Amino acid sequence: MPDKRWDATAVTALKQRFQHAGPQEILAWAIAEAGSFVLATSFGAEDMALTDMLWRLRAESTVIMLDTL
């Protein structure tokens, strides 16, 4: 059975809520919703931006490295 939080109405509401939100606000919401967070990183530019945001949010999270060589 699908999780009712993610039905079409809920997704539309989230889309409207975050339409003008910055990435930090969206990430903070995702962490609060999940309760825990794991970031898989190869230390590319986008990954470093997310790692920095996690640090600034003081999020209880785990960062794991992916070797992409």
N, CA, C and O atoms as a DFTB+ gen file, in Angstrom:
276 C
 N C O
     1  1       0.847      -1.179       0.000
     2  2       0.000       0.000       0.000
     3  2       0.891       1.240       0.000
     4  3       1.814       1.325       0.810
     5  1       0.637       2.204      -0.889
     6  2       1.476       3.417      -0.936
     7  2       1.329       4.259       0.322
     8  3       0.275       4.287       0.959
     9  1       2.403       4.935       0.657
    10  2       2.409       5.843       1.795
    11  2       1.558       7.058       1.441
    12  3       1.829       7.731       0.447
    13  1       0.548       7.342       2.229
    14  2      -0.381       8.429       1.923
    15  2       0.276       9.800       1.928
    16  3      -0.254      10.739       1.333
    17  1       1.431       9.932       2.596
    18  2       2.096      11.236       2.610
    19  2       2.545      11.647       1.219
    20  3       2.743      12.835       0.964
    21  1       2.708      10.706       0.329
    22  2       3.265      11.007      -0.985
    23  2       2.237      10.843      -2.099
    24  3       2.604      10.571      -3.242
    25  1       0.949      11.006      -1.778
    26  2      -0.043      10.975      -2.835
    27  2       0.052      12.272      -3.643
    28  3       0.805      13.178      -3.286
    29  1      -0.701      12.353      -4.710
    30  2      -0.615      13.501      -5.618
    31  2      -0.894      14.821      -4.904
    32  3      -0.251      15.830      -5.197
    33  1      -1.834      14.825      -3.982
    34  2      -2.161      16.052      -3.244
    35  2      -0.985      16.503      -2.389
    36  3      -0.660      17.689      -2.341
    37  1      -0.345      15.542      -1.709
    38  2       0.805      15.873      -0.855
    39  2       1.978      16.381      -1.688
    40  3       2.653      17.333      -1.297
    41  1       2.219      15.753      -2.827
    42  2       3.328      16.181      -3.687
    43  2       3.069      17.587      -4.225
    44  3       3.987      18.405      -4.289
    45  1       1.847      17.867      -4.603
    46  2       1.495      19.213      -5.084
    47  2       1.702      20.244      -3.981
    48  3       2.205      21.337      -4.242
    49  1       1.319      19.909      -2.755
    50  2       1.503      20.830      -1.627
    51  2       2.986      21.087      -1.370
    52  3       3.383      22.221      -1.103
    53  1       3.809      20.032      -1.451
    54  2       5.254      20.214      -1.263
    55  2       5.852      21.062      -2.375
    56  3       6.711      21.909      -2.128
    57  1       5.401      20.834      -3.584
    58  2       5.884      21.628      -4.718
    59  2       5.589      23.110      -4.496
    60  3       6.444      23.959      -4.748
    61  1       4.391      23.417      -4.029
    62  2       4.027      24.804      -3.762
    63  2       4.819      25.362      -2.578
    64  3       5.276      26.504      -2.610
    65  1       4.976      24.540      -1.530
    66  2       5.705      24.997      -0.338
    67  2       7.148      25.369      -0.664
    68  3       7.666      26.364      -0.156
    69  1       7.791      24.577      -1.503
    70  2       9.216      24.772      -1.769
    71  2       9.510      25.450      -3.102
    72  3      10.663      25.501      -3.530
    73  1       8.485      25.966      -3.756
    74  2       8.667      26.587      -5.071
    75  2       9.740      27.676      -5.058
    76  3      10.515      27.793      -6.008
    77  1       9.787      28.463      -3.999
    78  2      10.755      29.560      -3.920
    79  2      11.766      29.348      -2.795
    80  3      12.464      30.281      -2.397
    81  1      11.841      28.122      -2.286
    82  2      12.746      27.824      -1.171
    83  2      14.167      27.634      -1.673
    84  3      14.393      27.210      -2.806
    85  1      15.102      27.951      -0.819
    86  2      16.506      27.708      -1.129
    87  2      16.873      26.268      -0.788
    88  3      16.120      25.573      -0.106
    89  1      18.025      25.829      -1.262
    90  2      18.434      24.449      -1.023
    91  2      18.603      24.112       0.460
    92  3      18.326      22.984       0.868
    93  1      19.051      25.068       1.266
    94  2      19.217      24.801       2.695
    95  2      17.872      24.507       3.360
    96  3      17.776      23.615       4.203
    97  1      16.852      25.245       2.988
    98  2      15.519      25.026       3.558
    99  2      14.977      23.654       3.159
   100  3      14.396      22.947       3.983
   101  1      15.165      23.287       1.910
   102  2      14.692      21.984       1.439
   103  2      15.461      20.864       2.122
   104  3      14.863      19.870       2.535
   105  1      16.772      21.006       2.248
   106  2      17.581      19.991       2.910
   107  2      17.210      19.867       4.382
   108  3      17.125      18.753       4.900
   109  1      16.990      20.979       5.061
   110  2      16.589      20.944       6.467
   111  2      15.260      20.210       6.630
   112  3      15.092      19.426       7.564
   113  1      14.326      20.461       5.731
   114  2      13.039      19.759       5.777
   115  2      13.243      18.262       5.567
   116  3      12.676      17.452       6.300
   117  1      14.049      17.886       4.573
   118  2      14.275      16.465       4.287
   119  2      14.905      15.743       5.479
   120  3      14.533      14.611       5.789
   121  1      15.847      16.390       6.140
   122  2      16.494      15.795       7.315
   123  2      15.477      15.636       8.444
   124  3      15.432      14.598       9.104
   125  1      14.668      16.660       8.660
   126  2      13.657      16.585       9.715
   127  2      12.639      15.482       9.426
   128  3      12.205      14.786      10.344
   129  1      12.259      15.320       8.176
   130  2      11.302      14.280       7.795
   131  2      11.898      12.888       7.960
   132  3      11.229      11.979       8.453
   133  1      13.141      12.718       7.555
   134  2      13.765      11.392       7.554
   135  2      14.206      10.959       8.946
   136  3      14.198       9.770       9.262
   137  1      14.590      11.921       9.774
   138  2      15.073      11.591      11.100
   139  2      16.559      11.273      11.119
   140  3      17.233      11.535      12.115
   141  1      17.070      10.723      10.054
   142  2      18.511      10.498       9.912
   143  2      18.825      10.654       8.428
   144  3      17.939      10.596       7.577
   145  1      20.096      10.852       8.145
   146  2      20.456      11.209       6.779
   147  2      21.838      10.648       6.467
   148  3      22.750      10.745       7.288
   149  1      21.994      10.063       5.287
   150  2      23.296       9.592       4.819
   151  2      23.571      10.273       3.492
   152  3      22.752      10.213       2.575
   153  1      24.718      10.919       3.388
   154  2      25.142      11.544       2.142
   155  2      26.254      10.703       1.546
   156  3      27.303      10.521       2.164
   157  1      26.026      10.190       0.345
   158  2      27.062       9.474      -0.385
   159  2      27.748      10.499      -1.284
   160  3      27.091      11.166      -2.083
   161  1      29.060      10.625      -1.155
   162  2      29.786      11.675      -1.862
   163  2      31.011      11.129      -2.578
   164  3      31.669      10.204      -2.104
   165  1      31.298      11.716      -3.721
   166  2      32.561      11.454      -4.417
   167  2      33.449      12.700      -4.325
   168  3      34.480      12.790      -4.991
   169  1      33.033      13.658      -3.489
   170  2      33.734      14.915      -3.238
   171  2      33.841      15.799      -4.476
   172  3      34.801      16.552      -4.637
   173  1      32.831      15.693      -5.352
   174  2      32.715      16.620      -6.469
   175  2      32.142      17.943      -5.971
   176  3      31.810      18.071      -4.793
   177  1      32.027      18.901      -6.839
   178  2      31.562      20.236      -6.451
   179  2      30.176      20.206      -5.815
   180  3      29.958      20.839      -4.782
   181  1      29.232      19.473      -6.423
   182  2      27.874      19.411      -5.873
   183  2      27.876      18.725      -4.516
   184  3      27.174      19.150      -3.598
   185  1      28.668      17.661      -4.389
   186  2      28.749      16.934      -3.120
   187  2      29.326      17.805      -2.015
   188  3      28.872      17.742      -0.872
   189  1      30.308      18.606      -2.344
   190  2      30.910      19.473      -1.336
   191  2      29.925      20.555      -0.888
   192  3      29.909      20.943       0.280
   193  1      29.104      21.039      -1.826
   194  2      28.081      22.016      -1.456
   195  2      27.086      21.385      -0.483
   196  3      26.703      22.020       0.499
   197  1      26.666      20.154      -0.736
   198  2      25.751      19.464       0.169
   199  2      26.409      19.175       1.517
   200  3      25.774      19.324       2.561
   201  1      27.678      18.763       1.500
   202  2      28.396      18.507       2.746
   203  2      28.477      19.777       3.589
   204  3      28.283      19.733       4.803
   205  1      28.761      20.900       2.947
   206  2      28.820      22.178       3.648
   207  2      27.463      22.547       4.240
   208  3      27.381      23.017       5.375
   209  1      26.396      22.331       3.464
   210  2      25.059      22.637       3.978
   211  2      24.725      21.766       5.183
   212  3      24.161      22.254       6.162
   213  1      25.068      20.482       5.119
   214  2      24.827      19.593       6.264
   215  2      25.561      20.104       7.496
   216  3      24.996      20.144       8.589
   217  1      26.818      20.495       7.318
   218  2      27.610      20.997       8.443
   219  2      26.980      22.263       9.020
   220  3      26.871      22.407      10.238
   221  1      26.570      23.174       8.151
   222  2      25.972      24.435       8.613
   223  2      24.629      24.213       9.316
   224  3      24.266      24.964      10.222
   225  1      23.896      23.178       8.895
   226  2      22.625      22.846       9.543
   227  2      22.837      22.067      10.843
   228  3      21.889      21.810      11.584
   229  1      24.084      21.698      11.106
   230  2      24.417      20.884      12.287
   231  2      23.589      19.602      12.297
   232  3      23.121      19.153      13.343
   233  1      23.419      19.028      11.115
   234  2      22.584      17.835      10.967
   235  2      23.291      16.593      11.500
   236  3      24.484      16.393      11.271
   237  1      22.536      15.770      12.210
   238  2      23.033      14.457      12.613
   239  2      23.000      13.605      11.354
   240  3      21.937      13.132      10.951
   241  1      24.140      13.408      10.740
   242  2      24.162      12.695       9.478
   243  2      25.466      11.924       9.334
   244  3      26.436      12.145      10.059
   245  1      25.449      11.028       8.389
   246  2      26.629      10.238       8.056
   247  2      27.042      10.598       6.642
   248  3      26.197      10.714       5.755
   249  1      28.320      10.772       6.431
   250  2      28.849      11.028       5.101
   251  2      29.737       9.853       4.728
   252  3      30.673       9.514       5.452
   253  1      29.436       9.235       3.591
   254  2      30.265       8.134       3.111
   255  2      30.868       8.523       1.772
   256  3      30.252       9.243       0.987
   257  1      32.076       8.042       1.521
   258  2      32.770       8.374       0.278
   259  2      32.606       7.273      -0.747
   260  3      32.740       6.090      -0.436
   261  1      32.315       7.676      -1.974
   262  2      32.261       6.753      -3.096
   263  2      33.514       6.969      -3.933
   264  3      33.796       8.091      -4.354
   265  1      34.257       5.910      -4.173
   266  2      35.436       6.003      -5.025
   267  2      34.985       5.864      -6.471
   268  3      34.590       4.781      -6.901
   269  1      35.042       6.948      -7.214
   270  2      34.553       6.939      -8.599
   271  2      35.694       6.905      -9.606
   272  3      35.487       7.162     -10.792
   273  1      36.881       6.592      -9.142
   274  2      38.010       6.521     -10.071
   275  2      37.990       5.268     -10.890
   276  3      38.875       5.060     -11.721
